[in-house]
Amino acid sequence: MVILKSKHEIEAIRKACQVVAECHRTIAPLIKPGITTNEIERIFEDII
């Protein structure tokens, strides 16, 4: 079954994807041996 999304839902999905993309761009250069998942989570929380 295909569930069609409204324009409002599509826009909300687009905004959420932009936040995730920004998080990935910010975090990627910081991922190195020794960084903890808690540090990564803190960075994500600061972005969001």
Predicted model as a PDB file, atoms N, CA, C, CB and O in Angstrom, pLDDT in the B-factor column:
MODEL        1                                                                  
ATOM      1  N   MET A   1       0.837  -1.173   0.000  1.00 90.00           N  
ATOM      2  CA  MET A   1       0.000   0.000   0.000  1.00 90.00           C  
ATOM      3  C   MET A   1       0.888   1.245   0.000  1.00 90.00           C  
ATOM      4  CB  MET A   1      -0.956  -0.007   1.215  1.00 90.00           C  
ATOM      5  O   MET A   1       1.866   1.311   0.746  1.00 90.00           O  
ATOM      6  N   VAL A   2       0.561   2.200  -0.809  1.00 90.00           N  
ATOM      7  CA  VAL A   2       1.293   3.456  -0.893  1.00 90.00           C  
ATOM      8  C   VAL A   2       0.522   4.518  -0.122  1.00 90.00           C  
ATOM      9  CB  VAL A   2       1.510   3.886  -2.376  1.00 90.00           C  
ATOM     10  O   VAL A   2      -0.673   4.717  -0.339  1.00 90.00           O  
ATOM     11  N   ILE A   3       1.226   5.196   0.783  1.00 92.00           N  
ATOM     12  CA  ILE A   3       0.595   6.267   1.547  1.00 92.00           C  
ATOM     13  C   ILE A   3       1.147   7.583   1.029  1.00 92.00           C  
ATOM     14  CB  ILE A   3       0.847   6.109   3.088  1.00 92.00           C  
ATOM     15  O   ILE A   3       2.342   7.850   1.158  1.00 92.00           O  
ATOM     16  N   LEU A   4       0.298   8.396   0.452  1.00 94.00           N  
ATOM     17  CA  LEU A   4       0.712   9.678  -0.108  1.00 94.00           C  
ATOM     18  C   LEU A   4       0.864  10.712   1.000  1.00 94.00           C  
ATOM     19  CB  LEU A   4      -0.300  10.164  -1.161  1.00 94.00           C  
ATOM     20  O   LEU A   4       0.072  10.748   1.941  1.00 94.00           O  
ATOM     21  N   LYS A   5       1.867  11.536   0.882  1.00 95.00           N  
ATOM     22  CA  LYS A   5       2.122  12.588   1.861  1.00 95.00           C  
ATOM     23  C   LYS A   5       1.598  13.916   1.348  1.00 95.00           C  
ATOM     24  CB  LYS A   5       3.622  12.691   2.176  1.00 95.00           C  
ATOM     25  O   LYS A   5       1.624  14.188   0.147  1.00 95.00           O  
ATOM     26  N   SER A   6       1.124  14.735   2.267  1.00 96.00           N  
ATOM     27  CA  SER A   6       0.674  16.074   1.907  1.00 96.00           C  
ATOM     28  C   SER A   6       1.887  16.971   1.716  1.00 96.00           C  
ATOM     29  CB  SER A   6      -0.277  16.654   2.988  1.00 96.00           C  
ATOM     30  O   SER A   6       2.999  16.610   2.098  1.00 96.00           O  
ATOM     31  N   LYS A   7       1.673  18.137   1.125  1.00 96.00           N  
ATOM     32  CA  LYS A   7       2.770  19.084   0.943  1.00 96.00           C  
ATOM     33  C   LYS A   7       3.360  19.494   2.289  1.00 96.00           C  
ATOM     34  CB  LYS A   7       2.287  20.325   0.175  1.00 96.00           C  
ATOM     35  O   LYS A   7       4.572  19.676   2.406  1.00 96.00           O  
ATOM     36  N   HIS A   8       2.518  19.638   3.294  1.00 97.00           N  
ATOM     37  CA  HIS A   8       2.983  19.991   4.639  1.00 97.00           C  
ATOM     38  C   HIS A   8       3.880  18.885   5.204  1.00 97.00           C  
ATOM     39  CB  HIS A   8       1.780  20.241   5.583  1.00 97.00           C  
ATOM     40  O   HIS A   8       4.930  19.179   5.776  1.00 97.00           O  
ATOM     41  N   GLU A   9       3.486  17.640   5.055  1.00 97.00           N  
ATOM     42  CA  GLU A   9       4.290  16.513   5.547  1.00 97.00           C  
ATOM     43  C   GLU A   9       5.634  16.427   4.814  1.00 97.00           C  
ATOM     44  CB  GLU A   9       3.514  15.191   5.380  1.00 97.00           C  
ATOM     45  O   GLU A   9       6.671  16.179   5.430  1.00 97.00           O  
ATOM     46  N   ILE A  10       5.602  16.632   3.516  1.00 97.00           N  
ATOM     47  CA  ILE A  10       6.831  16.592   2.730  1.00 97.00           C  
ATOM     48  C   ILE A  10       7.783  17.699   3.170  1.00 97.00           C  
ATOM     49  CB  ILE A  10       6.517  16.722   1.230  1.00 97.00           C  
ATOM     50  O   ILE A  10       8.990  17.472   3.261  1.00 97.00           O  
ATOM     51  N   GLU A  11       7.264  18.883   3.442  1.00 98.00           N  
ATOM     52  CA  GLU A  11       8.103  19.986   3.901  1.00 98.00           C  
ATOM     53  C   GLU A  11       8.703  19.676   5.279  1.00 98.00           C  
ATOM     54  CB  GLU A  11       7.286  21.293   3.954  1.00 98.00           C  
ATOM     55  O   GLU A  11       9.865  19.997   5.530  1.00 98.00           O  
ATOM     56  N   ALA A  12       7.932  19.063   6.162  1.00 97.00           N  
ATOM     57  CA  ALA A  12       8.446  18.688   7.482  1.00 97.00           C  
ATOM     58  C   ALA A  12       9.560  17.653   7.352  1.00 97.00           C  
ATOM     59  CB  ALA A  12       7.310  18.138   8.369  1.00 97.00           C  
ATOM     60  O   ALA A  12      10.564  17.729   8.060  1.00 97.00           O  
ATOM     61  N   ILE A  13       9.390  16.697   6.459  1.00 97.00           N  
ATOM     62  CA  ILE A  13      10.418  15.685   6.209  1.00 97.00           C  
ATOM     63  C   ILE A  13      11.671  16.347   5.656  1.00 97.00           C  
ATOM     64  CB  ILE A  13       9.902  14.604   5.230  1.00 97.00           C  
ATOM     65  O   ILE A  13      12.782  15.998   6.056  1.00 97.00           O  
ATOM     66  N   ARG A  14      11.509  17.294   4.744  1.00 97.00           N  
ATOM     67  CA  ARG A  14      12.636  18.005   4.150  1.00 97.00           C  
ATOM     68  C   ARG A  14      13.432  18.745   5.227  1.00 97.00           C  
ATOM     69  CB  ARG A  14      12.144  18.992   3.074  1.00 97.00           C  
ATOM     70  O   ARG A  14      14.662  18.688   5.235  1.00 97.00           O  
ATOM     71  N   LYS A  15      12.740  19.437   6.135  1.00 95.00           N  
ATOM     72  CA  LYS A  15      13.422  20.171   7.204  1.00 95.00           C  
ATOM     73  C   LYS A  15      14.179  19.219   8.127  1.00 95.00           C  
ATOM     74  CB  LYS A  15      12.413  20.999   8.014  1.00 95.00           C  
ATOM     75  O   LYS A  15      15.303  19.509   8.534  1.00 95.00           O  
ATOM     76  N   ALA A  16      13.567  18.091   8.455  1.00 93.00           N  
ATOM     77  CA  ALA A  16      14.237  17.105   9.307  1.00 93.00           C  
ATOM     78  C   ALA A  16      15.495  16.568   8.631  1.00 93.00           C  
ATOM     79  CB  ALA A  16      13.283  15.946   9.645  1.00 93.00           C  
ATOM     80  O   ALA A  16      16.521  16.381   9.284  1.00 93.00           O  
ATOM     81  N   CYS A  17      15.419  16.324   7.348  1.00 95.00           N  
ATOM     82  CA  CYS A  17      16.584  15.828   6.601  1.00 95.00           C  
ATOM     83  C   CYS A  17      17.696  16.868   6.570  1.00 95.00           C  
ATOM     84  CB  CYS A  17      16.183  15.447   5.167  1.00 95.00           C  
ATOM     85  O   CYS A  17      18.874  16.512   6.610  1.00 95.00           O  
ATOM     86  N   GLN A  18      17.341  18.138   6.500  1.00 94.00           N  
ATOM     87  CA  GLN A  18      18.350  19.196   6.500  1.00 94.00           C  
ATOM     88  C   GLN A  18      19.089  19.238   7.838  1.00 94.00           C  
ATOM     89  CB  GLN A  18      17.699  20.562   6.207  1.00 94.00           C  
ATOM     90  O   GLN A  18      20.299  19.462   7.873  1.00 94.00           O  
ATOM     91  N   VAL A  19      18.368  19.023   8.931  1.00 87.00           N  
ATOM     92  CA  VAL A  19      18.999  18.994  10.250  1.00 87.00           C  
ATOM     93  C   VAL A  19      19.967  17.818  10.340  1.00 87.00           C  
ATOM     94  CB  VAL A  19      17.933  18.903  11.366  1.00 87.00           C  
ATOM     95  O   VAL A  19      21.085  17.969  10.835  1.00 87.00           O  
ATOM     96  N   VAL A  20      19.544  16.654   9.868  1.00 88.00           N  
ATOM     97  CA  VAL A  20      20.405  15.469   9.896  1.00 88.00           C  
ATOM     98  C   VAL A  20      21.648  15.701   9.030  1.00 88.00           C  
ATOM     99  CB  VAL A  20      19.628  14.216   9.407  1.00 88.00           C  
ATOM    100  O   VAL A  20      22.755  15.348   9.435  1.00 88.00           O  
ATOM    101  N   ALA A  21      21.475  16.285   7.854  1.00 92.00           N  
ATOM    102  CA  ALA A  21      22.608  16.552   6.975  1.00 92.00           C  
ATOM    103  C   ALA A  21      23.589  17.517   7.631  1.00 92.00           C  
ATOM    104  CB  ALA A  21      22.126  17.119   5.635  1.00 92.00           C  
ATOM    105  O   ALA A  21      24.801  17.331   7.522  1.00 92.00           O  
ATOM    106  N   GLU A  22      23.089  18.536   8.306  1.00 87.00           N  
ATOM    107  CA  GLU A  22      23.959  19.485   9.001  1.00 87.00           C  
ATOM    108  C   GLU A  22      24.739  18.770  10.109  1.00 87.00           C  
ATOM    109  CB  GLU A  22      23.128  20.658   9.591  1.00 87.00           C  
ATOM    110  O   GLU A  22      25.932  19.015  10.293  1.00 87.00           O  
ATOM    111  N   CYS A  23      24.067  17.895  10.837  1.00 86.00           N  
ATOM    112  CA  CYS A  23      24.739  17.119  11.884  1.00 86.00           C  
ATOM    113  C   CYS A  23      25.857  16.280  11.290  1.00 86.00           C  
ATOM    114  CB  CYS A  23      23.737  16.217  12.624  1.00 86.00           C  
ATOM    115  O   CYS A  23      26.961  16.242  11.834  1.00 86.00           O  
ATOM    116  N   HIS A  24      25.585  15.612  10.185  1.00 89.00           N  
ATOM    117  CA  HIS A  24      26.602  14.764   9.549  1.00 89.00           C  
ATOM    118  C   HIS A  24      27.792  15.595   9.071  1.00 89.00           C  
ATOM    119  CB  HIS A  24      25.991  13.991   8.365  1.00 89.00           C  
ATOM    120  O   HIS A  24      28.942  15.198   9.260  1.00 89.00           O  
ATOM    121  N   ARG A  25      27.525  16.735   8.458  1.00 91.00           N  
ATOM    122  CA  ARG A  25      28.614  17.597   7.978  1.00 91.00           C  
ATOM    123  C   ARG A  25      29.469  18.096   9.141  1.00 91.00           C  
ATOM    124  CB  ARG A  25      28.047  18.793   7.190  1.00 91.00           C  
ATOM    125  O   ARG A  25      30.691  18.188   9.022  1.00 91.00           O  
ATOM    126  N   THR A  26      28.833  18.415  10.254  1.00 87.00           N  
ATOM    127  CA  THR A  26      29.555  18.932  11.412  1.00 87.00           C  
ATOM    128  C   THR A  26      30.364  17.839  12.097  1.00 87.00           C  
ATOM    129  CB  THR A  26      28.584  19.558  12.403  1.00 87.00           C  
ATOM    130  O   THR A  26      31.505  18.069  12.498  1.00 87.00           O  
ATOM    131  N   ILE A  27      29.795  16.682  12.228  1.00 88.00           N  
ATOM    132  CA  ILE A  27      30.401  15.610  13.007  1.00 88.00           C  
ATOM    133  C   ILE A  27      31.470  14.852  12.230  1.00 88.00           C  
ATOM    134  CB  ILE A  27      29.339  14.652  13.470  1.00 88.00           C  
ATOM    135  O   ILE A  27      32.422  14.361  12.836  1.00 88.00           O  
ATOM    136  N   ALA A  28      31.348  14.740  10.925  1.00 92.00           N  
ATOM    137  CA  ALA A  28      32.260  13.904  10.125  1.00 92.00           C  
ATOM    138  C   ALA A  28      33.734  14.199  10.382  1.00 92.00           C  
ATOM    139  CB  ALA A  28      31.968  14.093   8.656  1.00 92.00           C  
ATOM    140  O   ALA A  28      34.502  13.260  10.596  1.00 92.00           O  
ATOM    141  N   PRO A  29      34.166  15.466  10.372  1.00 91.00           N  
ATOM    142  CA  PRO A  29      35.601  15.707  10.590  1.00 91.00           C  
ATOM    143  C   PRO A  29      36.053  15.439  12.026  1.00 91.00           C  
ATOM    144  CB  PRO A  29      35.937  17.132  10.224  1.00 91.00           C  
ATOM    145  O   PRO A  29      37.252  15.342  12.289  1.00 91.00           O  
ATOM    146  N   LEU A  30      35.114  15.322  12.946  1.00 87.00           N  
ATOM    147  CA  LEU A  30      35.457  15.125  14.356  1.00 87.00           C  
ATOM    148  C   LEU A  30      35.554  13.655  14.749  1.00 87.00           C  
ATOM    149  CB  LEU A  30      34.437  15.807  15.228  1.00 87.00           C  
ATOM    150  O   LEU A  30      36.059  13.330  15.824  1.00 87.00           O  
ATOM    151  N   ILE A  31      35.074  12.767  13.886  1.00 89.00           N  
ATOM    152  CA  ILE A  31      35.094  11.341  14.193  1.00 89.00           C  
ATOM    153  C   ILE A  31      36.522  10.829  14.040  1.00 89.00           C  
ATOM    154  CB  ILE A  31      34.113  10.551  13.270  1.00 89.00           C  
ATOM    155  O   ILE A  31      37.068  10.777  12.938  1.00 89.00           O  
ATOM    156  N   LYS A  32      37.108  10.454  15.166  1.00 92.00           N  
ATOM    157  CA  LYS A  32      38.485   9.964  15.206  1.00 92.00           C  
ATOM    158  C   LYS A  32      38.565   8.917  16.310  1.00 92.00           C  
ATOM    159  CB  LYS A  32      39.514  11.137  15.448  1.00 92.00           C  
ATOM    160  O   LYS A  32      37.688   8.851  17.172  1.00 92.00           O  
ATOM    161  N   PRO A  33      39.588   8.120  16.286  1.00 93.00           N  
ATOM    162  CA  PRO A  33      39.781   7.199  17.404  1.00 93.00           C  
ATOM    163  C   PRO A  33      39.872   7.982  18.712  1.00 93.00           C  
ATOM    164  CB  PRO A  33      41.055   6.340  17.195  1.00 93.00           C  
ATOM    165  O   PRO A  33      40.593   8.976  18.805  1.00 93.00           O  
ATOM    166  N   GLY A  34      39.142   7.529  19.703  1.00 93.00           N  
ATOM    167  CA  GLY A  34      39.194   8.166  21.018  1.00 93.00           C  
ATOM    168  C   GLY A  34      37.980   9.013  21.346  1.00 93.00           C  
ATOM    169  O   GLY A  34      37.721   9.262  22.524  1.00 93.00           O  
ATOM    170  N   ILE A  35      37.217   9.472  20.343  1.00 91.00           N  
ATOM    171  CA  ILE A  35      36.016  10.255  20.642  1.00 91.00           C  
ATOM    172  C   ILE A  35      34.941   9.299  21.160  1.00 91.00           C  
ATOM    173  CB  ILE A  35      35.513  11.042  19.370  1.00 91.00           C  
ATOM    174  O   ILE A  35      34.755   8.205  20.626  1.00 91.00           O  
ATOM    175  N   THR A  36      34.251   9.722  22.189  1.00 93.00           N  
ATOM    176  CA  THR A  36      33.230   8.859  22.774  1.00 93.00           C  
ATOM    177  C   THR A  36      31.873   9.155  22.156  1.00 93.00           C  
ATOM    178  CB  THR A  36      33.175   9.038  24.299  1.00 93.00           C  
ATOM    179  O   THR A  36      31.645  10.219  21.581  1.00 93.00           O  
ATOM    180  N   THR A  37      30.982   8.183  22.291  1.00 91.00           N  
ATOM    181  CA  THR A  37      29.620   8.398  21.795  1.00 91.00           C  
ATOM    182  C   THR A  37      28.935   9.511  22.581  1.00 91.00           C  
ATOM    183  CB  THR A  37      28.797   7.095  21.885  1.00 91.00           C  
ATOM    184  O   THR A  37      28.073  10.205  22.041  1.00 91.00           O  
ATOM    185  N   ASN A  38      29.302   9.689  23.843  1.00 94.00           N  
ATOM    186  CA  ASN A  38      28.733  10.793  24.624  1.00 94.00           C  
ATOM    187  C   ASN A  38      29.152  12.141  24.054  1.00 94.00           C  
ATOM    188  CB  ASN A  38      29.163  10.690  26.092  1.00 94.00           C  
ATOM    189  O   ASN A  38      28.348  13.072  24.012  1.00 94.00           O  
ATOM    190  N   GLU A  39      30.393  12.254  23.619  1.00 91.00           N  
ATOM    191  CA  GLU A  39      30.851  13.500  23.007  1.00 91.00           C  
ATOM    192  C   GLU A  39      30.107  13.769  21.703  1.00 91.00           C  
ATOM    193  CB  GLU A  39      32.364  13.450  22.754  1.00 91.00           C  
ATOM    194  O   GLU A  39      29.716  14.902  21.425  1.00 91.00           O  
ATOM    195  N   ILE A  40      29.918  12.730  20.914  1.00 87.00           N  
ATOM    196  CA  ILE A  40      29.182  12.864  19.656  1.00 87.00           C  
ATOM    197  C   ILE A  40      27.749  13.293  19.939  1.00 87.00           C  
ATOM    198  CB  ILE A  40      29.202  11.536  18.861  1.00 87.00           C  
ATOM    199  O   ILE A  40      27.218  14.183  19.275  1.00 87.00           O  
ATOM    200  N   GLU A  41      27.133  12.665  20.918  1.00 89.00           N  
ATOM    201  CA  GLU A  41      25.748  13.012  21.268  1.00 89.00           C  
ATOM    202  C   GLU A  41      25.644  14.460  21.726  1.00 89.00           C  
ATOM    203  CB  GLU A  41      25.221  12.079  22.366  1.00 89.00           C  
ATOM    204  O   GLU A  41      24.691  15.153  21.367  1.00 89.00           O  
ATOM    205  N   ARG A  42      26.606  14.927  22.510  1.00 89.00           N  
ATOM    206  CA  ARG A  42      26.595  16.314  22.987  1.00 89.00           C  
ATOM    207  C   ARG A  42      26.679  17.285  21.808  1.00 89.00           C  
ATOM    208  CB  ARG A  42      27.767  16.560  23.970  1.00 89.00           C  
ATOM    209  O   ARG A  42      25.988  18.303  21.797  1.00 89.00           O  
ATOM    210  N   ILE A  43      27.503  16.985  20.837  1.00 84.00           N  
ATOM    211  CA  ILE A  43      27.623  17.831  19.650  1.00 84.00           C  
ATOM    212  C   ILE A  43      26.301  17.874  18.897  1.00 84.00           C  
ATOM    213  CB  ILE A  43      28.746  17.321  18.727  1.00 84.00           C  
ATOM    214  O   ILE A  43      25.848  18.943  18.486  1.00 84.00           O  
ATOM    215  N   PHE A  44      25.680  16.705  18.718  1.00 81.00           N  
ATOM    216  CA  PHE A  44      24.384  16.649  18.042  1.00 81.00           C  
ATOM    217  C   PHE A  44      23.342  17.486  18.789  1.00 81.00           C  
ATOM    218  CB  PHE A  44      23.905  15.189  17.920  1.00 81.00           C  
ATOM    219  O   PHE A  44      22.564  18.214  18.173  1.00 81.00           O  
ATOM    220  N   GLU A  45      23.334  17.378  20.109  1.00 86.00           N  
ATOM    221  CA  GLU A  45      22.362  18.147  20.894  1.00 86.00           C  
ATOM    222  C   GLU A  45      22.583  19.654  20.726  1.00 86.00           C  
ATOM    223  CB  GLU A  45      22.455  17.762  22.384  1.00 86.00           C  
ATOM    224  O   GLU A  45      21.626  20.425  20.669  1.00 86.00           O  
ATOM    225  N   ASP A  46      23.845  20.061  20.648  1.00 84.00           N  
ATOM    226  CA  ASP A  46      24.129  21.488  20.439  1.00 84.00           C  
ATOM    227  C   ASP A  46      23.606  21.960  19.092  1.00 84.00           C  
ATOM    228  CB  ASP A  46      25.635  21.756  20.536  1.00 84.00           C  
ATOM    229  O   ASP A  46      23.094  23.074  18.979  1.00 84.00           O  
ATOM    230  N   ILE A  47      23.732  21.125  18.077  1.00 78.00           N  
ATOM    231  CA  ILE A  47      23.258  21.498  16.746  1.00 78.00           C  
ATOM    232  C   ILE A  47      21.735  21.586  16.730  1.00 78.00           C  
ATOM    233  CB  ILE A  47      23.747  20.486  15.692  1.00 78.00           C  
ATOM    234  O   ILE A  47      21.153  22.538  16.210  1.00 78.00           O  
ATOM    235  N   ILE A  48      21.116  20.582  17.305  1.00 77.00           N  
ATOM    236  CA  ILE A  48      19.639  20.519  17.264  1.00 77.00           C  
ATOM    237  C   ILE A  48      19.056  21.529  18.213  1.00 77.00           C  
ATOM    238  CB  ILE A  48      19.126  19.108  17.616  1.00 77.00           C  
ATOM    239  O   ILE A  48      17.835  21.635  18.327  1.00 77.00           O  
TER     240      ILE A  48                                                      
ENDMDL                                                                          
END                                                                             
